[in-house]
């Protein structure tokens, strides 16, 4: 393959960004064609090496500009980027940032335009480069990046963003995972997958290896046959997994002269904590911010352990403590604190200095008075949305005051709400004092972000953790001492083996549990470990050496945040040398990319630091073709599409009513669900109310059926209930639909007529399912419904705003009417654009949740395969699955029937649908 001569190129400087997405090249239709888009990601012992390759052709008769745009996660380092144009390679060369900037500045001085690219999302950063492509010319873009996956609340995640913006003849993703410890679980989640695409996704797995492949055909990618260039692929693809842990001392793995030690012991008792929440209530927090803070704080307080102590400090221009001292997390104190949190109002300035010092004084006084339990952990959690404006306002003095007051005795965690706060200030505050900083993004799920962060630090398991290795065996070891280890996380240490190292590498991990010191001992045989990493299909060469370099650079950059200038320069020099040696694009390096002669546009993409993210957009110019990268768990808010349900034009409706056609068709016969067909529902023009009852039940005729769940194509025709009316009354569906197995009339439509607080709707220990909900009688709908599964341990909470899925204390929020396709061991979770969320598995009852925005808007609950309920079913709705019997039709009046529920007779009438009086 040819490379360009030096005299025939001009340079563009690209400060490339970090971690995983499958990006897109967006083009004018029929001009630029992406004929191949592939992703090959190999995850070897948590270290991911990903190659993204896009091949395009200019099918136009004129010169076209193609813009390559990447959306890269912040934690990854790009190692290579190149363009191949008609057989000529235009490579990228990594240089020191200053040298690359000098070349870029020279280009600007010559009058060449510069596209400055500085943008960032929650977990992603963006980079783009444009190149002009001649008629019929082909271009290949190739990006390589690497990242160490971090364990977060019990799982590792590889995130890929798929946005080709057009159908692609050859589109394929291959994700190979090799974990010598063994893969304990593996699941996939997508915001663009539908059941039509399910066959394009295959997953194979054995004890130590997994392969996930996504390879959709052209027809599977198309939104509809009439829209051949419009693709349904637009969203995130996530692979989530964890590993087996049988050795408490951790796992030492060795490859090509380097080692990595993963430490995450299981089954340790949580250490009691003394935590003070320091909450900003300044005027800038007014409105949604303070509302979401209150919501999160109330949930967090409810999660405090019985052995924990806590207090609250709220501050604006002055700081105020809730109680004069720390109090136990008893039910009484927690409820009082929730009431206090509910009343927090936002106004005034921002006195961060006094608020943190007040928290330190509370802890110090408690320590002097021996009120802190022996062996407990002390934490301060600060939430603020702005820079200091009252009291001490100099950031450097505040940092000095706080560090001197804490004096290494407590850990400070800083949460920056939004972009009006100096993140650099908060990051230094946290790192100086044994904690970490995190930005909370203003969005509908801000409260969940706060809760998610708290769950990371809610369960300390060890303190003062230190790793020890024989000095004659290892060298160049990364950070080996840690103040705290939390449940669901992992400590990682890497290093080099010395030339004359022993055949067995041993290690000790010392630390402190709640009431005792502990030492874990482990060892690893070098030859056996080397042999384990020789699988060419799953392993890329010398990955552990690159893992060591990656981790060393990350830690050196973190140390520069809280060091003096002289030491900072030395740390940066070490990080720079490693970045250049291993071809990593980091904040200290840039990648210079050549382009064909005559293309005078130069661009620079600088890796933004967290504090520079305020209100920044990507300057993309005239974009004809855009290739996206793999991506962003971010808020975990879903995207994607499926068919939009539409009523017939004659009825003039457009919306969700047809969803109920689909829902009413849930089959109830034994065995797996069979094919479903379009439903024609005789909706009633009125309902019969039979006085106070719980619940009011209506039965649908037994000939109802509707489309197969797998098709997601909803035939929304509704049979006319009368020939005299062309504009029937708006449909207000019931709140619950219950299929009854084995009955001639097998569907009951239920409206609860009275409810006091949260109600146990269904509870089945045999199925491992519990459903609770809060029904608002006046509004005749549920304000929330919560479904809890025992295996896998998972909770789904639906509200009119969104769906929140919590697993292993990790919460994800999904917007209604956005496609979702999640497959995990023992459960499949899907949502379509109509707002129907289905929770199903081969041997369980299928539970449907619907966000209805038509007449009587609110949440609806639906069931299918109810013959799978066990004999232990109970609850307000569970009663219908214990000895339910329909009596034969009354001879004198075929509109009246009797419903027997657990031995009690209830009269039922039909006008035209059956209403049963359940008292």
C-alpha positions in Angstrom: 0.0 0.0 0.0 1.4 3.4 -1.0 2.1 6.2 1.4 2.2 9.9 0.3 5.5 11.6 -0.4 6.4 14.3 2.2 6.1 17.1 -0.2 2.6 16.2 -1.3 0.9 16.5 2.0 -0.3 19.1 4.5 -0.8 18.4 8.2 -3.8 18.7 10.4 -3.5 18.5 14.1 -6.0 16.3 15.9 -6.1 16.0 19.7 -8.0 12.8 19.7 -10.3 11.7 22.4 -11.2 8.5 24.3 -13.3 5.1 24.7 -15.8 3.2 22.7 -18.4 4.0 20.0 -19.4 2.7 16.5 -19.6 6.0 14.7 -21.3 7.2 11.5 -20.5 8.9 8.2 -23.5 11.0 7.2 -23.9 11.8 3.6 -26.2 13.3 1.0 -28.2 10.4 -0.3 -26.7 8.5 -3.3 -23.5 10.6 -3.1 -21.4 9.0 -0.4 -22.0 5.4 0.1 -20.8 3.5 3.2 -20.4 0.0 1.8 -18.6 -1.5 4.8 -18.6 -0.7 8.5 -16.9 -3.1 10.9 -16.0 -3.1 14.6 -13.6 -5.6 16.0 -13.3 -5.3 19.8 -11.1 -7.7 21.8 -11.5 -7.5 25.6 -8.6 -9.4 27.2 -8.7 -9.5 31.0 -10.7 -6.2 31.1 -8.5 -4.4 28.6 -10.3 -3.5 25.4 -8.6 -3.1 22.1 -11.0 -1.9 19.4 -10.6 -1.4 15.7 -13.3 0.6 13.8 -13.1 0.4 10.0 -15.3 2.3 7.6 -15.1 2.0 3.8 -16.9 4.6 1.6 -17.1 5.5 -2.0 -18.0 8.8 -3.7 -20.7 7.8 -6.2 -21.3 11.4 -7.4 -19.8 12.9 -10.6 -18.2 15.8 -8.7 -15.7 16.2 -5.8 -17.4 15.6 -2.5 -16.3 16.5 1.1 -16.6 13.7 3.6 -16.5 14.5 7.3 -15.3 11.8 9.6 -16.8 12.4 13.1 -16.0 10.3 16.1 -17.8 10.2 19.5 -15.3 8.6 21.9 -15.6 7.8 25.5 -13.4 9.8 27.8 -11.4 7.0 29.3 -10.0 5.5 26.1 -6.8 6.4 24.5 -6.6 6.5 20.7 -3.6 4.7 19.4 -3.9 5.1 15.6 -6.1 6.8 13.0 -5.5 6.7 9.3 -7.1 7.4 6.0 -6.6 5.4 2.8 -7.7 7.2 -0.3 -7.5 5.2 -3.6 -4.7 3.1 -2.2 -2.6 5.9 -0.7 -2.3 5.9 3.1 -2.4 9.1 5.0 -1.2 8.1 8.5 -1.5 9.7 11.9 1.6 10.6 13.9 1.4 11.2 17.6 3.5 14.1 18.8 4.0 16.1 21.9 1.1 18.6 22.2 3.3 21.7 21.9 5.0 20.5 18.7 1.7 19.6 17.1 0.2 22.9 18.2 3.1 24.7 16.6 2.4 23.0 13.3 -1.3 23.8 13.6 -0.6 27.5 14.4 1.6 27.7 11.3 -1.3 26.5 9.2 -3.5 29.1 10.6 -0.9 31.8 9.9 -0.9 30.8 6.3 -4.6 31.6 6.2 -5.8 28.1 6.2 -9.1 27.5 8.0 -9.2 25.8 11.3 -12.1 23.8 12.6 -11.8 23.8 16.4 -13.5 20.7 17.8 -14.1 20.8 21.5 -17.2 18.9 22.7 -18.1 16.4 25.3 -21.0 14.4 26.5 -21.4 12.7 29.8 -18.9 10.0 28.9 -17.9 10.9 25.4 -15.8 13.4 23.6 -16.0 14.3 19.9 -13.5 14.6 17.1 -13.9 15.1 13.4 -11.9 15.6 10.2 -12.9 16.4 6.7 -11.4 15.2 3.4 -12.4 15.9 -0.2 -13.0 12.8 -2.3 -12.9 12.7 -6.1 -15.6 11.0 -8.2 -15.6 7.2 -7.9 -12.8 7.4 -5.3 -12.8 5.1 -2.3 -11.8 6.1 1.3 -11.0 3.8 4.2 -11.0 5.3 7.7 -9.5 3.2 10.5 -9.5 4.1 14.1 -7.8 2.1 16.9 -8.3 2.8 20.6 -7.7 1.0 23.9 -9.2 1.2 27.4 -9.2 -0.6 30.7 -12.8 -1.4 31.6 -13.6 -0.2 35.2 -15.8 -2.3 37.4 -18.8 -0.2 38.4 -21.4 -1.6 40.9 -20.5 -5.1 40.1 -20.1 -5.0 36.3 -17.8 -4.0 33.4 -19.3 -2.3 30.4 -18.3 -2.0 26.8 -20.4 0.8 25.2 -20.8 1.2 21.4 -22.7 3.8 19.6 -24.2 2.8 16.3 -25.3 5.6 13.9 -24.4 4.9 10.3 -27.2 7.3 9.0 -27.8 5.0 6.0 -28.1 1.3 5.4 -24.7 -0.4 4.9 -24.1 -3.4 2.7 -21.6 -5.0 5.1 -22.1 -3.9 8.7 -20.7 -6.1 11.4 -19.6 -5.9 15.0 -17.6 -8.6 16.7 -16.8 -8.4 20.4 -14.5 -11.1 21.8 -14.1 -11.3 25.6 -11.5 -13.5 27.3 -11.5 -13.6 31.1 -9.3 -16.4 32.6 -11.1 -16.0 35.9 -14.3 -17.1 34.2 -17.3 -15.1 33.1 -20.0 -15.1 35.8 -22.7 -13.3 33.7 -23.0 -11.6 30.3 -25.8 -9.4 29.0 -26.5 -7.1 26.1 -28.6 -4.0 25.9 -29.5 -1.9 22.9 -31.5 1.3 22.3 -32.0 0.5 18.6 -32.6 -3.2 18.6 -36.1 -4.5 17.8 -37.4 -8.1 17.5 -36.9 -7.8 13.8 -33.1 -7.4 14.4 -32.9 -10.1 17.0 -31.7 -12.7 14.5 -28.8 -10.4 13.6 -27.5 -10.6 17.2 -25.8 -13.9 18.3 -24.0 -14.6 21.5 -21.9 -17.6 22.3 -20.2 -18.2 25.7 -18.2 -20.8 27.6 -16.5 -20.5 31.0 -13.8 -18.1 30.0 -14.7 -16.8 26.5 -17.6 -15.0 24.9 -18.3 -13.8 21.4 -21.1 -11.2 20.6 -21.7 -10.6 16.9 -24.2 -8.2 15.4 -24.5 -8.6 11.6 -27.8 -7.2 10.2 -28.8 -7.6 6.6 -29.8 -4.6 4.4 -33.5 -5.4 4.8 -33.1 -5.7 8.6 -31.5 -2.2 8.7 -34.2 -0.5 6.7 -36.9 1.4 8.5 -39.4 0.3 5.9 -39.2 -1.2 2.3 -40.1 2.2 0.9 -37.3 3.9 2.7 -34.3 1.9 1.5 -31.7 4.4 2.7 -33.2 5.2 6.1 -31.8 3.0 8.8 -33.2 1.9 12.1 -29.7 1.7 13.5 -29.3 4.8 15.7 -28.4 4.3 19.3 -26.3 2.5 21.9 -25.1 -1.1 22.1 -23.8 -2.2 25.5 -22.1 -5.4 26.5 -22.1 -5.8 30.3 -20.4 -8.6 32.2 -18.6 -9.7 35.4 -16.1 -12.4 36.3 -15.9 -15.3 38.9 -14.0 -14.6 42.0 -13.0 -17.7 44.0 -9.8 -16.5 45.5 -10.1 -13.8 48.1 -6.6 -12.5 47.6 -7.4 -11.5 44.0 -6.2 -12.8 40.7 -2.7 -12.2 39.3 -2.4 -12.6 35.5 0.9 -12.5 33.6 1.6 -12.0 29.9 4.8 -11.3 28.1 6.8 -10.1 31.1 4.1 -7.9 32.7 1.6 -8.7 35.4 -1.8 -7.3 36.6 -3.4 -8.0 39.9 -7.2 -7.7 40.2 -8.5 -7.4 43.7 -12.3 -7.5 44.5 -12.9 -9.9 47.4 -16.5 -11.1 47.8 -18.5 -11.7 51.0 -16.9 -9.1 53.2 -19.1 -7.3 55.7 -19.8 -3.7 55.1 -18.0 -1.3 57.4 -20.3 1.1 59.3 -20.0 4.7 58.1 -20.4 8.2 59.5 -21.6 10.3 56.6 -22.4 14.0 56.4 -24.3 15.3 53.4 -23.4 18.9 52.5 -26.1 20.3 50.2 -25.9 23.5 48.3 -29.2 25.5 48.6 -28.0 28.7 47.0 -30.3 30.6 44.6 -28.9 29.0 41.5 -30.2 25.6 42.8 -33.8 27.0 42.6 -36.3 25.0 40.6 -35.6 21.6 39.1 -32.1 21.2 40.6 -33.2 21.5 44.2 -36.3 19.4 43.5 -34.1 16.5 42.1 -31.6 16.9 45.0 -34.4 16.5 47.5 -35.7 13.5 45.6 -32.3 11.9 45.5 -31.5 12.7 49.2 -34.8 11.2 50.4 -33.9 7.9 48.5 -30.3 7.9 49.7 -31.4 8.5 53.4 -33.7 5.4 53.0 -30.6 3.3 52.0 -28.5 4.1 55.0 -27.5 1.0 57.0 -28.8 0.3 60.5 -25.2 0.7 61.9 -24.6 4.0 60.1 -24.6 7.5 61.6 -25.3 10.7 59.6 -26.1 14.3 59.6 -27.2 17.0 57.0 -25.7 20.4 56.4 -27.4 22.8 54.0 -25.7 26.0 52.9 -26.2 29.1 50.9 -24.5 32.3 52.3 -24.4 30.5 55.6 -24.2 26.9 56.6 -26.8 25.2 58.8 -26.7 21.8 60.3 -29.8 19.7 60.8 -28.8 18.2 64.1 -26.1 19.3 66.6 -24.3 16.0 66.2 -24.3 12.8 64.2 -27.3 10.6 64.8 -27.9 6.8 64.2 -29.7 5.9 61.0 -32.8 4.6 62.9 -36.2 4.6 61.2 -37.2 7.6 63.4 -34.1 9.7 62.5 -34.3 8.8 58.9 -37.9 9.9 58.6 -37.1 13.1 60.4 -34.3 13.7 58.0 -36.5 13.1 55.0 -38.9 15.7 56.3 -36.1 18.1 56.7 -34.8 17.4 53.2 -38.3 18.0 51.8 -38.3 21.5 53.2 -34.9 22.6 51.8 -35.5 25.8 49.7 -33.0 27.4 47.4 -31.9 31.0 47.9 -28.8 33.1 48.7 -25.1 32.8 48.0 -22.6 29.9 48.0 -20.4 29.5 51.1 -18.6 26.2 50.4 -15.7 26.9 52.8 -17.8 27.2 55.9 -20.1 24.3 55.0 -17.2 21.8 54.6 -15.4 23.1 57.7 -18.7 22.7 59.7 -18.9 19.0 58.5 -15.2 18.4 59.6 -15.9 20.0 63.0 -18.9 17.7 63.5 -16.8 14.6 62.8 -13.9 15.8 64.9 -16.1 16.6 67.9 -17.8 13.2 67.6 -14.3 11.6 67.5 -13.1 13.4 70.6 -16.3 12.4 72.4 -15.8 8.8 71.3 -19.1 8.8 69.5 -17.8 7.2 66.3 -18.0 3.4 66.3 -14.6 1.7 66.4 -13.4 0.8 62.9 -16.1 2.9 61.2 -15.4 5.1 58.1 -16.0 8.8 57.9 -17.3 10.4 54.7 -18.3 13.9 53.6 -20.3 14.2 50.4 -20.6 17.7 49.0 -23.1 18.7 46.3 -22.9 22.2 44.8 -23.8 23.8 41.5 -21.6 26.9 41.6 -18.3 28.5 42.5 -17.9 30.0 46.0 -19.6 33.5 46.2 -19.9 34.0 50.0 -17.4 33.7 52.9 -14.0 32.6 51.7 -14.2 32.8 47.9 -10.6 32.1 46.9 -10.5 28.5 45.6 -6.9 28.0 46.6 -7.5 29.1 50.2 -10.6 26.9 50.4 -8.6 23.9 49.2 -5.8 24.7 51.8 -8.3 25.2 54.6 -10.2 22.0 53.9 -7.0 19.9 53.5 -5.6 21.2 56.8 -8.9 20.6 58.6 -9.4 17.1 57.3 -5.7 16.2 57.8 -6.1 12.8 56.1 -8.7 11.6 58.6 -11.8 11.7 56.4 -12.7 11.2 52.8 -14.3 14.1 50.8 -16.4 13.4 47.7 -17.4 16.3 45.6 -20.4 16.4 43.1 -20.7 19.3 40.7 -24.2 19.9 39.5 -24.3 21.3 36.0 -21.6 23.4 34.3 -21.6 26.6 36.4 -19.2 25.1 38.9 -15.4 24.9 38.5 -14.8 21.2 38.1 -11.1 21.6 38.5 -11.7 23.2 41.9 -13.9 20.3 43.1 -11.6 17.7 41.6 -8.6 19.0 43.6 -10.7 19.3 46.7 -11.6 15.7 46.5 -8.3 14.2 45.4 -6.5 16.2 48.1 -8.7 14.5 50.7 -8.9 10.8 49.6 -12.1 11.1 47.6 -13.1 11.7 44.0 -15.2 14.3 42.0 -18.1 13.6 39.7 -20.2 15.9 37.5 -24.0 15.6 37.8 -25.5 16.4 34.4 -28.7 18.5 34.3 -31.3 16.1 32.9 -34.5 14.3 33.8 -32.4 11.6 35.5 -30.2 13.9 37.7 -31.7 12.4 40.8 -30.7 9.0 39.6 -27.2 10.2 38.9 -26.9 11.3 42.5 -28.3 8.0 43.8 -26.0 6.1 41.5 -22.9 7.9 42.9 -24.0 7.3 46.4 -24.3 3.6 45.8 -20.7 3.6 44.7 -19.5 4.7 48.2 -22.4 3.4 50.3 -20.7 0.1 51.2 -17.1 0.4 52.3 -15.5 -3.0 52.8 -11.9 -2.3 53.6 -9.7 0.6 54.5 -5.9 1.2 54.2 -5.4 -1.4 51.5 -1.8 -2.1 50.6 -0.4 -4.5 48.0 3.0 -6.1 48.6 5.2 -8.0 46.1 8.8 -9.4 46.5 11.2 -6.6 45.6 13.4 -9.1 43.6 10.4 -10.1 41.4 8.7 -6.9 40.2 9.4 -3.3 39.3 7.6 -0.2 38.0 4.5 -1.1 40.0 1.5 1.2 39.6 -0.4 2.7 42.6 -0.3 0.0 45.3 -1.9 1.7 48.3 -5.6 2.8 48.5 -7.5 4.5 51.3 -10.8 2.7 50.7 -12.3 -0.2 48.8 -16.0 -0.2 48.1 -18.4 -3.1 47.3 -18.9 -3.6 43.6 -15.6 -1.9 42.6 -12.2 -3.4 41.9 -8.6 -2.4 42.8 -6.1 -2.9 40.0 -2.3 -3.0 40.3 0.1 -3.7 37.4 3.8 -3.9 36.9 6.8 -5.5 35.2 8.5 -8.8 36.1 12.2 -8.5 36.7 14.5 -10.5 34.4 15.4 -13.0 37.1 11.9 -13.2 38.7 10.9 -16.5 40.3 8.7 -19.0 38.6 5.9 -18.2 41.1 4.8 -14.6 41.7 3.3 -14.1 45.2 1.5 -11.2 46.7 0.1 -10.0 50.0 -2.8 -7.6 50.3 -3.1 -6.0 53.7 -6.1 -4.0 54.9 -8.5 -3.3 57.7 -11.9 -4.7 58.0 -14.5 -3.4 60.5 -12.9 -4.6 63.7 -9.7 -6.4 62.5 -6.7 -6.3 60.4 -6.6 -8.7 57.5 -3.9 -10.1 55.1 -4.8 -11.9 51.9 -2.2 -14.0 50.2 -2.2 -15.2 46.6 0.3 -16.5 44.1 0.4 -17.2 40.3 2.6 -19.5 38.3 4.3 -17.5 35.5 4.5 -20.3 32.9 0.8 -21.2 33.4 -0.3 -17.6 33.1 1.7 -17.0 29.9 0.1 -20.0 28.3 -3.4 -18.8 29.1 -3.0 -15.8 26.9 -2.0 -17.5 23.6 -5.4 -17.6 21.9 -5.0 -15.5 18.8 -8.7 -15.1 18.1 -9.4 -13.5 21.5 -6.1 -11.9 22.4 -4.1 -9.0 20.8 -0.3 -9.0 21.3 1.3 -7.6 24.4 -1.9 -6.3 25.8 -0.8 -6.5 29.4 2.2 -4.2 28.8 -0.2 -1.7 27.2 -2.5 -2.1 30.1 0.3 -1.3 32.5 1.2 1.8 30.4 -2.4 2.9 30.2 -3.0 2.6 33.9 0.3 4.3 34.7 -0.5 7.3 32.5 -4.0 7.6 34.0 -2.6 7.6 37.5 0.2 10.1 36.7 -2.3 12.5 35.2 -4.6 12.2 38.3 -1.6 12.9 40.6 -0.8 16.1 38.7 -4.2 17.6 39.9 -3.1 17.8 43.5 0.7 18.4 43.4 3.0 21.4 43.4 4.4 22.9 40.2 7.9 21.2 40.3 6.5 17.8 41.1 3.7 18.3 38.6 6.2 18.9 35.8 8.1 15.7 36.7 4.8 13.7 36.6 3.8 15.2 33.3 7.2 14.4 31.8 6.8 10.7 32.8 3.2 10.6 31.4 4.3 12.2 28.2 7.2 9.8 27.6 4.9 6.8 28.1 2.2 8.4 25.8 4.8 8.8 23.0 6.4 5.4 23.6 3.0 3.5 23.4 1.4 5.9 20.8 -1.4 7.0 23.1 -3.3 10.2 22.4 -3.6 11.8 25.9 -4.0 15.3 27.2 -0.3 15.7 26.7 -0.1 14.5 23.1 -1.7 15.2 19.7 -2.1 13.3 16.5 -1.0 14.9 13.3 -2.8 13.5 10.2 -1.8 14.2 6.7 -4.2 14.9 3.8 -3.9 14.9 0.0 -2.1 17.8 -1.6 -4.3 20.8 -2.3 -6.7 20.3 0.6 -5.9 23.4 2.6 -8.3 23.0 5.5 -6.6 22.2 8.8 -8.4 21.2 11.9 -7.6 20.7 15.5 -9.5 18.6 18.0 -8.2 19.1 21.5 -9.0 16.7 24.3 -11.2 18.8 26.6 -10.7 18.6 30.3 -13.8 18.3 32.4 -13.8 21.9 33.5 -13.9 23.2 29.9 -17.2 21.6 28.9 -19.4 24.6 29.5 -22.0 25.0 26.7 -19.6 23.8 23.9 -20.7 22.6 20.5 -19.0 20.8 17.6 -18.1 23.0 14.7 -18.7 20.6 11.8 -19.1 22.9 8.8 -20.8 21.3 5.8 -21.1 17.7 6.7 -21.8 15.3 3.9 -20.8 12.1 5.5 -20.3 11.3 9.2 -19.0 8.1 10.8 -19.8 7.6 14.4 -18.0 5.6 17.1 -19.0 3.3 19.9 -20.5 4.8 22.8 -21.9 6.3 25.8 -23.7 4.7 28.6 -24.2 8.2 29.7 -27.7 8.7 31.1 -28.7 5.4 29.7 -31.7 7.2 28.1 -32.8 5.1 25.2 -33.2 6.0 21.5 -34.5 4.2 18.4 -37.7 3.6 16.7 -40.4 1.2 15.5 -43.7 1.5 13.8 -45.8 4.4 15.0 -49.3 3.2 15.8 -51.9 5.0 13.8 -55.7 4.8 13.7 -57.5 4.8 10.5 -57.9 8.3 8.8 -61.7 8.0 9.0 -61.5 7.9 12.8 -59.1 10.8 12.9 -57.0 9.3 15.7 -53.3 9.0 15.9 -51.7 7.6 19.0 -51.8 4.7 21.4 -55.2 3.2 21.3 -54.0 0.5 19.0 -51.5 -0.6 21.6 -54.4 -1.9 23.6 -55.5 -3.9 20.6 -52.1 -5.5 20.9 -52.3 -5.9 24.6 -55.7 -7.4 24.7 -54.4 -10.2 22.5 -52.1 -11.7 25.1 -52.8 -15.4 24.7 -53.6 -17.5 27.8 -53.4 -21.0 26.6 -50.7 -23.4 28.0 -47.3 -23.5 26.5 -45.3 -20.8 24.8 -47.0 -17.9 23.1 -48.4 -18.7 19.7 -49.0 -16.4 16.8 -51.1 -13.4 17.4 -53.3 -11.6 14.9 -54.8 -8.1 14.4 -57.5 -7.3 16.9 -60.9 -5.8 16.1 -62.1 -4.6 19.5 -65.8 -3.6 20.2 -64.9 -0.8 22.6 -67.9 0.1 24.8 -69.5 3.5 24.7 -70.0 3.3 28.5 -69.2 1.2 31.5 -71.3 -0.1 34.3 -70.2 1.0 37.8 -71.5 -1.3 40.5 -71.0 0.8 43.6 -67.9 0.8 45.9 -65.8 -2.2 45.0 -62.2 -3.4 44.6 -61.8 -3.9 41.8 -64.3 -3.2 39.0 -63.9 -6.0 36.5 -64.9 -6.2 32.8 -64.4 -9.1 30.6 -63.5 -8.8 26.9 -65.1 -11.3 24.4 -63.0 -14.4 23.8 -62.5 -13.9 20.1 -60.0 -11.1 20.6 -56.5 -11.5 19.3 -53.7 -9.2 18.0 -50.3 -9.0 16.4 -47.4 -11.1 17.4 -45.0 -9.4 19.9 -42.2 -10.4 17.7 -43.4 -8.4 14.7 -43.9 -5.1 16.4 -46.2 -4.2 13.4 -49.4 -3.0 15.0 -52.6 -3.3 13.0 -54.7 -0.7 14.8 -58.1 -1.2 13.2 -60.9 -1.0 15.7 -64.3 -2.4 14.9 -67.1 0.1 15.0 -69.4 -0.4 18.0 -72.4 1.3 16.3 -73.4 2.2 12.8 -75.1 5.4 13.9 -72.0 7.2 15.2 -69.0 8.1 13.1 -67.1 9.8 15.9 -67.2 7.6 18.9 -66.3 8.8 22.4 -62.5 8.7 23.2 -61.3 5.4 24.4 -60.3 5.2 28.0 -58.8 1.7 28.5 -58.8 0.0 31.9 -55.9 0.2 34.2 -55.3 -3.6 34.2 -55.9 -6.4 31.7 -56.0 -9.9 33.2 -56.2 -13.0 31.0 -57.7 -15.9 32.8 -56.5 -19.3 31.6 -59.0 -22.0 30.6 -62.0 -19.8 30.5 -64.3 -19.2 27.6 -64.2 -15.5 28.4 -60.6 -15.1 29.4 -59.8 -11.5 29.8 -60.8 -9.2 32.6 -60.4 -5.4 32.3 -59.9 -4.0 35.8 -60.3 -0.6 37.2 -59.4 -0.4 40.9 -62.1 1.5 42.7 -60.3 2.2 45.9 -56.7 2.1 47.1 -54.9 3.3 50.1 -51.2 3.9 49.4 -49.0 1.3 47.8 -50.8 -1.9 47.0 -49.5 -5.5 46.6 -50.9 -6.3 43.2 -49.2 -9.6 42.6 -46.9 -11.8 44.6 -45.7 -15.2 43.4 -42.7 -16.8 45.3 -42.8 -19.7 42.9 -42.2 -17.3 39.9 -39.9 -15.0 41.9 -42.1 -12.0 40.9 -43.7 -9.3 43.0 -45.7 -6.4 41.6 -46.7 -3.4 43.6 -48.3 -0.1 42.6 -49.9 3.1 43.7 -53.4 3.6 42.2 -54.9 7.1 42.3 -58.6 6.6 42.5 -59.6 10.2 41.5 -57.4 10.0 38.3 -58.2 6.4 37.7 -54.7 5.4 37.0 -51.4 4.2 38.5 -48.9 6.9 39.6 -46.2 4.2 39.7 -45.9 0.4 39.2 -42.9 -1.6 40.5 -41.9 -5.1 39.3 -39.3 -7.0 41.4 -37.6 -10.2 40.1 -35.8 -12.6 42.4 -33.7 -14.1 39.6 -32.0 -12.1 38.2 -32.2 -9.7 41.1 -33.7 -6.7 39.4 -36.3 -4.1 40.0 -38.3 -2.2 37.3 -40.1 0.9 38.5 -42.4 2.7 36.0 -43.7 6.2 36.4 -45.3 8.5 33.9 -41.9 10.2 33.4 -39.7 7.2 32.7 -38.8 3.6 33.5 -36.0 3.0 36.1 -34.2 -0.4 36.1 -32.1 -1.2 39.1 -29.7 -4.1 39.3 -26.8 -4.6 41.7 -27.6 -1.1 43.1 -27.0 0.3 39.6 -29.9 2.3 38.2 -30.6 3.2 34.6 -33.4 5.4 33.3 -35.2 4.9 30.0 -37.7 7.2 28.4 -41.0 5.9 27.3 -41.6 5.3 23.6 -37.9 4.8 22.9 -36.9 1.3 21.7 -35.0 -0.9 24.2 -33.8 -4.4 23.8 -32.0 -5.9 26.8 -31.2 -9.6 27.1 -29.8 -10.8 30.4 -29.7 -14.3 32.0 -33.2 -15.3 32.8 -35.0 -12.1 31.5 -35.7 -10.2 28.3 -36.8 -6.6 28.5 -38.1 -4.8 25.4 -39.8 -1.5 24.7 -41.3 -0.2 21.5 -42.2 3.3 20.2 -45.8 2.9 21.3 -44.6 2.8 24.9 -45.1 -0.9 25.7 -42.5 -2.4 28.0 -42.5 -6.2 28.1 -40.7 -8.2 30.7 -40.5 -11.9 29.7 -38.7 -15.2 29.9 -39.4 -18.6 28.6 -40.9 -20.0 31.8 -42.4 -16.9 33.4 -45.5 -14.9 33.2 -45.0 -12.0 30.8 -45.6 -8.6 32.4 -46.5 -5.6 30.3 -46.3 -1.9 31.4 -47.7 0.8 29.2 -47.4 4.5 29.4 -50.8 5.6 28.1 -51.2 9.3 27.0 -54.7 9.1 25.6 -57.9 9.7 27.6 -57.4 8.6 31.2 -53.6 8.9 30.7 -51.3 7.1 33.1 -49.7 3.7 33.5 -51.4 0.4 32.6 -50.5 -3.1 33.7 -51.0 -6.2 31.5 -50.3 -9.9 31.9 -49.7 -12.8 29.5 -49.0 -16.5 30.0 -50.8 -16.4 33.3 -51.1 -20.2 33.4 -47.4 -20.1 34.6 -48.4 -18.6 37.9 -47.7 -21.0 40.8 -50.3 -22.1 43.3 -48.8 -19.5 45.8 -49.9 -16.5 43.8 -51.5 -13.8 46.0 -52.3 -10.1 46.0 -55.1 -7.7 44.9 -54.9 -9.0 41.4 -53.4 -12.3 42.3 -56.8 -13.5 43.7 -58.0 -14.0 40.1 -55.5 -16.9 39.7 -56.8 -18.9 42.7 -59.9 -21.0 42.0 -61.6 -18.6 39.5 -64.6 -20.0 37.6 -67.2 -18.5 35.2 -70.6 -20.0 35.7 -72.6 -20.9 32.5 -74.7 -18.1 30.9 -78.1 -17.5 32.6 -80.9 -18.8 30.3 -83.2 -15.9 30.9 -80.6 -13.2 30.4 -77.5 -14.0 28.4 -75.9 -10.7 29.5 -75.6 -12.0 33.1 -73.0 -14.4 34.4 -71.4 -15.3 37.8 -67.7 -15.1 38.5 -66.4 -17.3 41.3 -63.2 -16.0 43.0 -61.8 -18.1 45.8 -65.2 -19.6 46.5 -67.1 -16.2 46.5 -69.8 -15.5 43.9 -69.8 -12.2 42.1 -72.4 -11.1 39.6 -71.3 -10.0 36.1 -73.1 -8.2 33.4 -72.2 -7.3 29.8 -73.3 -4.1 28.1 -71.7 -4.9 25.6 -68.7 -6.1 27.6 -68.9 -8.1 30.9 -68.6 -6.2 34.2 -68.1 -8.3 37.3 -68.9 -7.0 40.7 -65.9 -7.9 42.9 -66.7 -6.7 46.4 
